[in-house]
Amino acid sequence: MDDLASQSFPEPERAIMKATYQVLCEYGYADLTIQQIADEYGKTTTAVHYHCDTKNKLLTAFLDYLLEELADSVHNIRTTNPENRLKFLLDELLVKSKN
Protein backbone atom coordinates (compact mmCIF):
# COMPACT_ATOMS: atom_id res chain seq x y z
CA MET A 1 0.00 0.00 0.00
CA ASP A 2 2.98 2.31 -0.23
CA ASP A 3 2.51 3.18 -3.89
CA LEU A 4 -1.08 4.29 -3.60
CA ALA A 5 -2.55 5.42 -6.89
CA SER A 6 -6.06 6.48 -5.93
CA GLN A 7 -6.62 9.92 -7.31
CA SER A 8 -10.08 10.51 -5.85
CA PHE A 9 -8.61 10.57 -2.33
CA PRO A 10 -6.67 13.73 -1.44
CA GLU A 11 -3.24 13.22 0.10
CA PRO A 12 -4.32 13.64 3.76
CA GLU A 13 -7.06 11.05 3.32
CA ARG A 14 -4.66 8.67 1.54
CA ALA A 15 -2.28 9.03 4.50
CA ILE A 16 -5.13 8.21 6.87
CA MET A 17 -6.01 5.16 4.75
CA LYS A 18 -2.39 3.99 4.90
CA ALA A 19 -2.39 4.47 8.67
CA THR A 20 -5.68 2.58 8.95
CA TYR A 21 -4.22 -0.28 6.93
CA GLN A 22 -1.14 -0.47 9.16
CA VAL A 23 -3.22 -0.43 12.35
CA LEU A 24 -5.59 -3.09 11.00
CA CYS A 25 -2.63 -5.30 10.14
CA GLU A 26 -1.13 -4.86 13.60
CA TYR A 27 -4.20 -4.92 15.85
CA GLY A 28 -7.05 -6.33 13.77
CA TYR A 29 -10.54 -4.96 13.43
CA ALA A 30 -11.78 -5.72 16.94
CA ASP A 31 -8.97 -3.80 18.67
CA LEU A 32 -8.69 -0.91 16.22
CA THR A 33 -9.07 2.58 17.68
CA ILE A 34 -9.05 6.07 16.22
CA GLN A 35 -6.19 6.88 18.63
CA GLN A 36 -4.05 4.12 17.10
CA ILE A 37 -4.79 5.42 13.62
CA ALA A 38 -3.96 8.97 14.70
CA ASP A 39 -0.68 7.78 16.23
CA GLU A 40 0.24 5.94 13.02
CA TYR A 41 -0.86 8.96 10.95
CA GLY A 42 1.27 11.24 13.13
CA LYS A 43 -1.61 13.61 13.88
CA THR A 44 -4.27 14.04 16.53
CA THR A 45 -7.55 12.17 16.71
CA THR A 46 -9.19 15.51 15.85
CA ALA A 47 -7.34 15.47 12.51
CA VAL A 48 -8.63 11.97 11.78
CA HIS A 49 -12.17 12.92 12.81
CA TYR A 50 -11.99 15.97 10.52
CA HIS A 51 -11.91 13.57 7.55
CA CYS A 52 -14.24 10.90 8.98
CA ASP A 53 -16.68 11.67 11.78
CA THR A 54 -16.87 8.16 13.23
CA LYS A 55 -14.92 4.93 13.29
CA ASN A 56 -17.61 3.28 11.16
CA LYS A 57 -17.39 6.03 8.52
CA LEU A 58 -13.60 5.73 8.55
CA LEU A 59 -13.77 1.98 8.00
CA THR A 60 -16.36 2.44 5.25
CA ALA A 61 -14.07 4.97 3.58
CA PHE A 62 -11.19 2.52 3.97
CA LEU A 63 -13.17 -0.22 2.21
CA ASP A 64 -14.06 2.23 -0.58
CA TYR A 65 -10.38 3.07 -0.84
CA LEU A 66 -9.38 -0.60 -1.07
CA LEU A 67 -12.00 -1.20 -3.74
CA GLU A 68 -10.66 1.70 -5.76
CA GLU A 69 -7.12 0.35 -5.36
CA LEU A 70 -8.29 -3.05 -6.60
CA ALA A 71 -10.04 -1.48 -9.60
CA ASP A 72 -6.90 0.52 -10.42
CA SER A 73 -4.81 -2.66 -10.25
CA VAL A 74 -7.19 -4.53 -12.55
CA HIS A 75 -7.21 -1.69 -15.07
CA ASN A 76 -3.40 -1.54 -15.10
CA ILE A 77 -3.04 -5.15 -16.26
CA ARG A 78 -1.75 -5.07 -19.83
CA THR A 79 -2.14 -8.71 -20.84
CA THR A 80 -5.27 -10.44 -22.07
CA ASN A 81 -4.02 -13.92 -21.17
CA PRO A 82 -6.26 -14.99 -18.23
CA GLU A 83 -3.55 -16.91 -16.39
CA ASN A 84 -1.07 -14.03 -16.68
CA ARG A 85 -3.75 -11.53 -15.62
CA LEU A 86 -4.49 -13.57 -12.50
CA LYS A 87 -0.79 -13.94 -11.62
CA PHE A 88 -0.21 -10.21 -12.10
CA LEU A 89 -3.26 -9.28 -10.03
CA LEU A 90 -2.29 -11.62 -7.20
CA ASP A 91 1.25 -10.23 -7.21
CA GLU A 92 -0.13 -6.71 -7.07
CA LEU A 93 -2.55 -7.44 -4.27
CA LEU A 94 -0.64 -9.92 -2.15
CA VAL A 95 3.06 -9.40 -2.76
CA LYS A 96 3.26 -5.64 -3.20
CA SER A 97 0.89 -4.93 -0.32
CA LYS A 98 3.20 -6.83 2.07
CA ASN A 99 6.26 -4.73 1.14
Residue frames as a rotation matrix with the C-alpha (Angstrom) as fourth column:
MET 1
0.562 0.827 0.000 0.00
0.827 -0.562 0.000 0.00
0.000 0.000 -1.000 0.00
ASP 2
-0.066 -0.662 -0.746 2.98
0.531 -0.657 0.536 2.31
-0.845 -0.361 0.395 -0.23
ASP 3
-0.960 -0.280 -0.012 2.51
0.128 -0.476 0.870 3.18
-0.249 0.833 0.493 -3.89
LEU 4
-0.191 0.981 -0.033 -1.08
0.585 0.086 -0.806 4.29
-0.788 -0.173 -0.591 -3.60
ALA 5
-0.895 -0.196 0.400 -2.55
0.444 -0.331 0.832 5.42
-0.031 0.923 0.384 -6.89
SER 6
0.028 1.000 -0.009 -6.06
0.997 -0.028 -0.074 6.48
-0.074 -0.007 -0.997 -5.93
GLN 7
-0.801 -0.333 0.497 -6.62
0.450 -0.883 0.134 9.92
0.394 0.331 0.857 -7.31
SER 8
0.097 0.917 0.386 -10.08
0.185 -0.398 0.898 10.51
0.978 -0.016 -0.209 -5.85
PHE 9
0.742 0.056 -0.669 -8.61
0.668 0.029 0.743 10.57
0.061 -0.998 -0.016 -2.33
PRO 10
0.724 -0.508 0.466 -6.67
-0.377 -0.858 -0.350 13.73
0.578 0.078 -0.812 -1.44
GLU 11
-0.164 -0.941 -0.297 -3.24
-0.143 0.321 -0.936 13.22
0.976 -0.111 -0.187 0.10
PRO 12
-0.565 -0.071 0.822 -4.32
-0.813 -0.126 -0.569 13.64
0.144 -0.989 0.013 3.76
GLU 13
0.482 0.817 0.316 -7.06
-0.836 0.537 -0.112 11.05
-0.261 -0.210 0.942 3.32
ARG 14
0.608 -0.358 -0.709 -4.66
-0.247 0.763 -0.597 8.67
0.755 0.538 0.375 1.54
ALA 15
-0.512 -0.833 0.209 -2.28
-0.426 0.036 -0.904 9.03
0.745 -0.552 -0.374 4.50
ILE 16
-0.220 0.534 0.816 -5.13
-0.942 0.103 -0.321 8.21
-0.255 -0.839 0.480 6.87
MET 17
0.796 0.511 -0.324 -6.01
-0.591 0.772 -0.235 5.16
0.130 0.378 0.916 4.75
LYS 18
0.104 -0.850 -0.517 -2.39
-0.206 0.490 -0.847 3.99
0.973 0.195 -0.124 4.90
ALA 19
-0.675 -0.325 0.662 -2.39
-0.672 -0.100 -0.734 4.47
0.305 -0.940 -0.150 8.67
THR 20
0.277 0.867 0.413 -5.68
-0.927 0.354 -0.121 2.58
-0.252 -0.350 0.902 8.95
TYR 21
0.687 -0.091 -0.721 -4.22
-0.366 0.814 -0.451 -0.28
0.628 0.574 0.526 6.93
GLN 22
-0.363 -0.925 -0.114 -1.14
-0.280 0.225 -0.933 -0.47
0.889 -0.307 -0.340 9.16
VAL 23
-0.549 0.224 0.805 -3.22
-0.834 -0.080 -0.546 -0.43
-0.058 -0.971 0.231 12.35
LEU 24
0.598 0.799 -0.063 -5.59
-0.800 0.591 -0.102 -3.09
-0.044 0.111 0.993 11.00
CYS 25
0.386 -0.541 -0.747 -2.63
-0.223 0.732 -0.644 -5.30
0.895 0.415 0.162 10.14
GLU 26
-0.642 -0.749 0.164 -1.13
-0.294 0.043 -0.955 -4.86
0.708 -0.661 -0.248 13.60
TYR 27
-0.835 0.309 0.456 -4.20
-0.490 -0.042 -0.870 -4.92
-0.250 -0.950 0.187 15.85
GLY 28
-0.777 0.615 0.137 -7.05
0.617 0.701 0.357 -6.33
0.124 0.362 -0.924 13.77
TYR 29
-0.357 0.741 0.568 -10.54
0.138 -0.560 0.817 -4.96
0.924 0.370 0.098 13.43
ALA 30
0.472 0.662 -0.582 -11.78
0.632 0.206 0.747 -5.72
0.615 -0.720 -0.321 16.94
ASP 31
0.265 -0.462 -0.847 -8.97
0.879 -0.246 0.409 -3.80
-0.397 -0.852 0.340 18.67
LEU 32
-0.417 -0.419 0.807 -8.69
0.787 -0.611 0.089 -0.91
0.456 0.672 0.584 16.22
THR 33
0.279 0.483 -0.830 -9.07
0.777 -0.622 -0.100 2.58
-0.564 -0.617 -0.548 17.68
ILE 34
0.873 0.053 0.485 -9.05
0.344 -0.771 -0.536 6.07
0.346 0.635 -0.691 16.22
GLN 35
0.776 -0.628 0.056 -6.19
-0.466 -0.511 0.722 6.88
-0.425 -0.587 -0.689 18.63
GLN 36
0.146 -0.734 0.663 -4.05
0.331 0.668 0.667 4.12
-0.932 0.122 0.341 17.10
ILE 37
0.432 0.072 0.899 -4.79
0.902 -0.053 -0.429 5.42
0.016 0.996 -0.088 13.62
ALA 38
0.977 -0.060 0.205 -3.96
-0.061 -0.998 -0.001 8.97
0.205 -0.011 -0.979 14.70
ASP 39
0.521 -0.835 0.179 -0.68
-0.283 0.029 0.959 7.78
-0.805 -0.550 -0.222 16.23
GLU 40
0.038 -0.473 0.880 0.24
0.727 0.617 0.300 5.94
-0.686 0.629 0.367 13.02
TYR 41
0.609 0.315 0.728 -0.86
0.748 -0.532 -0.396 8.96
0.262 0.786 -0.560 10.95
GLY 42
-0.487 -0.858 -0.163 1.27
0.853 -0.428 -0.297 11.24
0.185 -0.284 0.941 13.13
LYS 43
-0.582 0.402 0.707 -1.61
-0.205 -0.914 0.351 13.61
0.787 0.060 0.614 13.88
THR 44
-0.821 0.365 0.439 -4.27
-0.484 -0.036 -0.874 14.04
-0.303 -0.930 0.206 16.53
THR 45
-0.619 0.699 0.357 -7.55
0.665 0.709 -0.236 12.17
-0.418 0.092 -0.904 16.71
THR 46
0.171 0.662 -0.730 -9.19
0.050 -0.746 -0.665 15.51
-0.984 0.077 -0.160 15.85
ALA 47
-0.417 -0.400 -0.816 -7.34
-0.772 -0.318 0.550 15.47
-0.479 0.860 -0.177 12.51
VAL 48
-0.988 0.110 0.113 -8.63
0.147 0.897 0.417 11.97
-0.056 0.428 -0.902 11.78
HIS 49
-0.272 0.954 -0.123 -12.17
0.726 0.120 -0.677 12.92
-0.631 -0.274 -0.725 12.81
TYR 50
-0.237 0.134 -0.962 -11.99
-0.413 -0.910 -0.025 15.97
-0.879 0.392 0.271 10.52
HIS 51
-0.730 -0.137 -0.670 -11.91
-0.682 0.218 0.698 13.57
0.051 0.966 -0.252 7.55
CYS 52
-0.362 0.633 -0.684 -14.24
0.108 0.757 0.644 10.90
0.926 0.159 -0.342 8.98
ASP 53
0.044 0.484 0.874 -16.68
-0.749 -0.563 0.349 11.67
0.661 -0.671 0.338 11.78
THR 54
0.599 0.272 0.753 -16.87
-0.736 0.558 0.384 8.16
-0.315 -0.784 0.534 13.23
LYS 55
-0.441 -0.744 0.503 -14.92
-0.510 0.668 0.541 4.93
-0.739 -0.018 -0.674 13.29
ASN 56
0.098 0.557 0.825 -17.61
0.455 0.712 -0.535 3.28
-0.885 0.427 -0.184 11.16
LYS 57
0.940 0.229 -0.252 -17.39
-0.082 -0.567 -0.820 6.03
-0.330 0.791 -0.514 8.52
LEU 58
0.143 -0.969 -0.200 -13.60
-0.900 -0.211 0.381 5.73
-0.412 0.125 -0.903 8.55
LEU 59
-0.487 -0.317 0.814 -13.77
-0.114 0.947 0.301 1.98
-0.866 0.053 -0.498 8.00
THR 60
0.546 0.716 0.436 -16.36
0.455 0.184 -0.871 2.44
-0.704 0.674 -0.225 5.25
ALA 61
0.794 -0.337 -0.505 -14.07
-0.562 -0.724 -0.400 4.97
-0.231 0.601 -0.765 3.58
PHE 62
-0.238 -0.929 0.284 -11.19
-0.726 0.364 0.583 2.52
-0.645 -0.067 -0.761 3.97
LEU 63
-0.133 0.275 0.952 -13.17
0.377 0.903 -0.208 -0.22
-0.917 0.331 -0.223 2.21
ASP 64
0.899 0.433 -0.066 -14.06
0.142 -0.431 -0.891 2.23
-0.414 0.792 -0.449 -0.58
TYR 65
0.407 -0.848 -0.339 -10.38
-0.842 -0.492 0.222 3.07
-0.355 0.195 -0.914 -0.84
LEU 66
-0.418 -0.565 0.711 -9.38
-0.297 0.825 0.481 -0.60
-0.859 -0.010 -0.512 -1.07
LEU 67
0.349 0.642 0.683 -12.00
0.529 0.466 -0.709 -1.20
-0.774 0.608 -0.177 -3.74
GLU 68
0.922 -0.061 -0.382 -10.66
-0.304 -0.727 -0.616 1.70
-0.240 0.684 -0.689 -5.76
GLU 69
-0.042 -0.998 0.052 -7.12
-0.838 0.064 0.541 0.35
-0.544 -0.021 -0.839 -5.36
LEU 70
-0.256 0.037 0.966 -8.29
0.199 0.980 0.015 -3.05
-0.946 0.196 -0.258 -6.60
ALA 71
0.766 0.596 0.239 -10.04
0.381 -0.122 -0.916 -1.48
-0.517 0.793 -0.321 -9.60
ASP 72
0.636 -0.615 -0.467 -6.90
-0.723 -0.687 -0.080 0.52
-0.271 0.388 -0.881 -10.42
SER 73
-0.331 -0.795 0.509 -4.81
-0.535 0.602 0.592 -2.66
-0.777 -0.076 -0.625 -10.25
VAL 74
0.088 0.456 0.885 -7.19
0.495 0.751 -0.436 -4.53
-0.864 0.477 -0.160 -12.55
HIS 75
0.937 0.332 -0.110 -7.21
0.097 -0.548 -0.831 -1.69
-0.336 0.768 -0.545 -15.07
ASN 76
0.398 -0.870 -0.290 -3.40
-0.835 -0.475 0.279 -1.54
-0.380 0.131 -0.916 -15.10
ILE 77
-0.002 -0.365 0.931 -3.04
0.070 0.928 0.365 -5.15
-0.998 0.066 0.024 -16.26
ARG 78
-0.126 -0.172 -0.977 -1.75
-0.818 -0.539 0.200 -5.07
-0.561 0.825 -0.073 -19.83
THR 79
-0.951 -0.275 -0.139 -2.14
-0.306 0.789 0.533 -8.71
-0.037 0.549 -0.835 -20.84
THR 80
-0.012 0.985 -0.170 -5.27
-0.977 0.024 0.211 -10.44
0.212 0.169 0.963 -22.07
ASN 81
-0.353 -0.186 -0.917 -4.02
-0.108 0.982 -0.158 -13.92
0.929 0.043 -0.367 -21.17
PRO 82
0.618 0.751 0.234 -6.26
-0.297 -0.052 0.953 -14.99
0.728 -0.659 0.191 -18.23
GLU 83
0.654 -0.424 -0.627 -3.55
0.708 0.634 0.311 -16.91
0.266 -0.647 0.714 -16.39
ASN 84
-0.442 -0.869 0.222 -1.07
0.754 -0.494 -0.433 -14.03
0.485 -0.024 0.874 -16.68
ARG 85
-0.118 0.499 0.859 -3.75
-0.232 -0.855 0.464 -11.53
0.966 -0.145 0.216 -15.62
LEU 86
0.855 0.471 -0.215 -4.49
0.048 0.342 0.939 -13.57
0.516 -0.813 0.270 -12.50
LYS 87
0.260 -0.851 -0.456 -0.79
0.945 0.322 -0.063 -13.94
0.200 -0.414 0.888 -11.62
PHE 88
-0.555 -0.468 0.688 -0.21
0.405 -0.874 -0.268 -10.21
0.727 0.130 0.674 -12.10
LEU 89
0.223 0.749 0.624 -3.26
-0.333 -0.543 0.771 -9.28
0.916 -0.380 0.129 -10.03
LEU 90
0.865 0.070 -0.497 -2.29
0.381 0.552 0.742 -11.62
0.326 -0.831 0.451 -7.20
ASP 91
-0.164 -0.980 -0.115 1.25
0.933 -0.116 -0.339 -10.23
0.319 -0.163 0.934 -7.21
GLU 92
-0.443 0.050 0.895 -0.13
0.045 -0.996 0.077 -6.71
0.895 0.074 0.439 -7.07
LEU 93
0.441 0.792 0.421 -2.55
-0.417 -0.234 0.878 -7.44
0.794 -0.563 0.227 -4.27
LEU 94
0.969 0.017 -0.245 -0.64
0.178 0.639 0.748 -9.92
0.169 -0.769 0.616 -2.15
VAL 95
0.223 -0.969 -0.104 3.06
0.961 0.237 -0.142 -9.40
0.162 -0.069 0.984 -2.76
LYS 96
-0.369 -0.386 0.845 3.26
0.378 -0.893 -0.243 -5.64
0.849 0.230 0.476 -3.20
SER 97
0.500 0.655 0.566 0.89
-0.253 -0.515 0.819 -4.93
0.829 -0.552 -0.092 -0.32
LYS 98
0.846 -0.239 -0.477 3.20
0.525 0.528 0.667 -6.83
0.093 -0.815 0.572 2.07
ASN 99
-0.094 -0.980 0.177 6.26
0.927 -0.151 -0.345 -4.73
0.364 0.131 0.922 1.14
